[in-house]
Each structure stands twice: as C-alpha cells, then as structure tokens.
Amino acid sequence: MTQKDANQPVMSQPVISQPVISLADLKLQLGTTDHATEILKSISVDIPSGQKVAILGPSGAGKTSLLMIMAGLEQATGGTVTMAGHDITHMGEDDLAALRRDNVGIIFQAFRLIPSMTALQNVAVPMNLAGNKQAENIAAEMLEKVGLGHRLHHLPDQLSGGEQQRVAIARAIAPRPRILLADEPTGNLDSKTGALVIETLFEATASVGAALILITHDVSLAAQCERILTIEDGKLVADEVAK
C-alpha cells in the first residue's frame, strides 16, 4: 500500500439487513405423486425488516397457504423457507414452535380469542407460555395502546367484532415480534370498523418495528402498504411498490 493509499479514508461498507422472511423457489403440492395439485408454484421473494407488504389475489390463489408456510404452520414440498435468519424448511415442530413464539405474531380473520378468558388474559397468554413474569402488565399496556384500556376484564362475547380484533392485534404485538402475519383481518367487519382496525394494526406494527404481511382481497387496503405481491393460480405474478 502506498503512502497516498494509507492516507485515504476507509469507506465503510453499507449494512444490508437480512430479510425476516425469505422464500426461494417455494412449491406446495397436495395429494399423491400421481394426483398432485400444485398450490404454490416456484415463488421466490425476500421481505425485509419493518416493511408493510400486502398479498393480493382472488380466492383460491394460494394466499393463505403462502402465509401458513411463512408462519411455519405448513411445510413446503419444494424450495426453501427462511424465517428470522433460520432455515425452517425441514425444521422440527418443537423448534418451529419456539421460533414462532419469539419472532411471529399472527392475526386471523376469525379473531381466535379464548372465550373463557378476559381481554387481558387473552393478550397475556403467549407471554405467559414464554415465562414472562410481566405478562399481565405488558398486556394491559398493549390493550391501552389499541384503545381498549377500559375493556381489560371483558370476555370476548362482551366485545364487538372490532374490539375483538383489536384484542387479537394486541395479543399478536405484545411479545414484540419481528414478523406480523394478518390473514384478512377485516374480513368479518363492516367497512367503518375495518378501517379503524387497519389503522390500529398499522400503528401497532410500527410501534414494535415489525414487518407486516397482510392478506387481502381489497385493492384499496393493499395500496396502503409499501409493497404489493399479487398471487394468481399459485404463482407470484407481480411484486411492486404501492403507489
């Protein structure tokens, strides 16, 4: 190295964040080899930390199957799946459960609250299972964050549909996951309530810095995300920045 070279400032290399979800040549087939039905066909996509992504497409396109594979709740039959830096393609169920617990929050269309538990108890469940001694305090804070601080001790059947979905959002974000997966979260709600739930979901996601992957049929809702993946007949046909 010359003296001139030695005096040159050392340029730091840019830090490239690792995708929180990475799919490479992903395939899903159901049925026997002779009578296999292709559900997902060679999908490759990377989702970086903190990005809001909509998965758009008609019913039967494979959107929910794709989300289930991202969550490690269904196993791909081809390709590789990486979650939070871990290859989960052939990971055992115990390891998958631990990885999901620490990294993934899931919000379903049907809420899936435990009917015998209060809102506070429902939100605290995943943290209690993880041994977090502050579970109920954190749950109360999360319910306050989604506008339900006055509903802590109400059972699900004492809450409206929108309130139940906000409890589900609080439950998903309370452990501060790196990945939030939402499957048609406004599908059972009227448009006004759905808009409030989506606003709550976006705010909650931003508060924990998670990536959000949102399944929807609604083009206008998809446009509120930063990126739109369009699935048709099991294929990724478009990957575009929302305008």
C-alpha positions in Angstrom: 0.0 0.0 0.0 1.4 3.4 -0.9 1.5 6.4 1.5 -1.2 8.0 -0.6 -3.4 4.9 -0.2 -2.7 4.7 3.5 -4.0 8.3 3.9 -7.2 7.6 2.0 -10.3 7.4 4.3 -11.6 3.9 4.8 -15.1 3.7 3.3 -17.4 1.6 5.5 -19.5 -1.0 3.6 -23.2 -0.5 3.7 -25.1 -2.7 6.2 -27.6 -4.9 4.3 -30.3 -6.1 6.7 -31.1 -9.8 6.5 -34.7 -10.5 5.3 -37.0 -11.6 8.1 -38.8 -13.8 5.6 -37.1 -15.4 2.6 -38.7 -17.8 0.1 -36.6 -19.4 -2.6 -38.3 -21.5 -5.4 -41.1 -22.3 -3.0 -43.5 -25.0 -4.0 -46.5 -26.6 -2.4 -48.2 -29.7 -3.7 -51.1 -31.6 -2.1 -52.2 -35.1 -2.9 -50.2 -38.1 -4.1 -47.5 -38.0 -6.7 -49.9 -39.4 -9.4 -52.7 -37.0 -8.5 -50.8 -33.9 -7.1 -52.4 -30.5 -7.1 -50.0 -27.6 -7.3 -51.0 -24.9 -4.7 -47.9 -22.7 -4.9 -45.5 -22.7 -7.9 -41.9 -21.6 -7.6 -42.3 -18.5 -5.6 -39.2 -16.5 -4.6 -39.4 -13.4 -2.5 -37.5 -11.6 0.3 -39.3 -9.4 2.9 -37.0 -7.0 4.9 -37.5 -6.0 8.5 -40.2 -3.4 9.1 -41.8 -3.5 5.6 -45.6 -3.5 5.2 -46.5 -6.0 2.5 -49.9 -6.8 1.1 -50.6 -10.2 -0.6 -53.3 -9.6 -3.1 -55.2 -12.1 -5.2 -58.5 -13.9 -5.8 -60.0 -16.6 -3.6 -58.2 -19.9 -4.2 -55.0 -18.2 -5.5 -52.9 -19.7 -2.7 -52.5 -16.6 -0.4 -53.4 -18.3 2.8 -51.2 -21.3 2.0 -48.3 -18.9 1.4 -49.0 -17.2 4.8 -49.2 -20.5 6.6 -45.8 -21.6 5.1 -44.3 -18.2 6.1 -45.5 -18.9 9.7 -44.1 -22.4 9.7 -47.6 -23.8 10.2 -47.5 -25.7 6.9 -44.5 -27.3 5.3 -43.4 -26.6 1.7 -42.9 -29.5 -0.6 -40.1 -27.8 -2.5 -37.7 -24.9 -2.2 -36.5 -23.2 1.0 -38.1 -21.0 3.6 -36.1 -18.8 6.0 -37.7 -17.1 9.0 -35.7 -14.6 11.1 -32.5 -15.9 9.7 -33.3 -19.6 10.3 -33.9 -22.2 7.6 -37.3 -23.7 8.7 -37.8 -25.8 5.6 -37.3 -29.1 7.4 -37.3 -27.8 11.0 -38.9 -30.0 13.7 -42.2 -28.8 15.3 -40.7 -28.1 18.7 -38.0 -25.8 17.3 -40.5 -24.2 15.0 -42.9 -23.5 17.9 -40.1 -21.8 19.8 -39.0 -19.8 16.8 -42.6 -18.6 16.2 -43.1 -17.8 19.8 -40.1 -15.5 19.8 -40.5 -13.9 16.3 -44.0 -14.2 14.9 -47.4 -12.7 15.7 -50.5 -14.0 13.8 -53.9 -12.2 13.4 -56.7 -14.3 11.9 -60.0 -13.2 10.3 -62.0 -15.1 12.9 -60.1 -13.5 15.9 -59.5 -16.8 17.7 -59.8 -15.5 21.2 -60.2 -17.9 24.1 -63.9 -17.3 25.1 -63.5 -18.1 28.8 -60.6 -15.6 29.2 -60.9 -11.8 29.6 -59.2 -9.5 27.1 -56.3 -9.0 29.4 -55.8 -12.8 29.9 -56.1 -13.4 26.1 -53.3 -10.9 25.4 -51.2 -12.3 28.2 -51.4 -15.9 27.0 -48.4 -16.1 24.6 -46.2 -14.2 27.1 -47.3 -16.5 30.0 -46.4 -19.5 27.9 -42.9 -18.0 27.3 -42.5 -17.5 31.1 -42.6 -13.7 31.0 -43.4 -12.6 34.6 -44.5 -9.2 33.4 -47.1 -10.7 31.0 -50.2 -9.0 32.5 -48.6 -5.6 32.9 -47.4 -5.7 29.2 -50.9 -7.0 28.2 -52.6 -4.0 29.9 -50.2 -1.6 28.1 -50.9 -3.2 24.8 -54.6 -3.0 25.3 -54.3 0.6 26.2 -52.3 1.1 23.0 -55.1 -0.3 20.8 -57.7 1.8 22.6 -59.1 -0.9 24.9 -57.7 0.1 28.3 -61.3 0.3 29.6 -62.1 -3.3 28.4 -59.4 -5.3 30.2 -61.8 -7.5 32.2 -64.4 -8.1 29.5 -64.9 -11.5 27.9 -64.9 -11.8 24.1 -68.7 -12.2 23.9 -69.0 -8.9 25.7 -66.9 -7.1 23.0 -67.9 -6.0 19.5 -66.2 -7.6 16.5 -63.9 -4.6 16.0 -62.9 -4.7 19.7 -62.2 -8.5 19.5 -60.0 -7.9 16.5 -58.1 -5.2 18.4 -57.6 -7.6 21.3 -56.2 -10.1 18.7 -53.8 -7.3 17.4 -52.7 -6.5 21.0 -52.1 -10.3 21.6 -50.0 -10.5 18.4 -47.8 -7.5 19.1 -47.4 -7.8 22.9 -44.3 -10.2 22.6 -42.8 -7.6 20.2 -42.4 -10.0 17.3 -40.2 -9.3 14.2 -42.9 -10.5 11.9 -46.7 -9.9 11.9 -48.9 -12.1 9.7 -52.5 -11.0 9.2 -55.0 -13.1 7.2 -57.9 -11.0 6.0 -58.1 -9.2 9.4 -61.1 -7.0 8.4 -63.0 -9.8 6.6 -65.7 -10.1 9.3 -66.1 -6.4 9.9 -68.1 -3.6 8.4 -66.1 -1.0 6.4 -66.0 1.7 9.1 -64.9 -0.8 11.8 -62.5 -2.4 9.4 -60.8 1.0 8.7 -60.3 1.6 12.4 -58.8 -1.9 12.8 -56.4 -1.4 10.0 -55.3 2.0 11.4 -54.8 0.2 14.7 -52.9 -2.6 13.1 -50.5 -0.2 11.2 -49.8 1.9 14.3 -49.2 -1.2 16.4 -46.9 -2.7 13.8 -44.9 0.5 13.6 -44.6 0.7 17.4 -42.7 -2.7 17.6 -40.8 -2.2 14.3 -42.2 -5.5 12.8 -42.6 -6.5 9.2 -46.3 -6.8 8.3 -47.5 -9.3 5.8 -51.2 -8.7 5.1 -53.5 -10.9 3.1 -56.4 -9.1 1.5 -58.8 -9.1 -1.5 -59.2 -5.3 -1.1 -57.1 -3.3 -3.6 -57.6 -0.1 -1.7 -56.3 -1.7 1.5 -53.3 -3.2 -0.3 -52.4 0.2 -1.6 -51.9 1.4 2.0 -49.0 -0.9 2.3 -45.5 -0.2 1.0 -45.4 -3.2 -1.3 -47.9 -5.4 -3.1 -47.4 -9.1 -4.0 -50.0 -10.4 -6.4 -50.7 -14.1 -6.4 -52.7 -15.8 -9.1 -53.2 -19.6 -9.6 -50.3 -20.2 -7.1 -47.8 -18.0 -8.9 -46.3 -14.7 -8.0 -47.4 -12.6 -11.0 -46.4 -9.1 -9.6 -44.2 -7.6 -7.0 -44.5 -3.8 -7.0 -44.1 -0.8 -4.8 -47.5 0.6 -3.8 -48.3 4.0 -5.4 
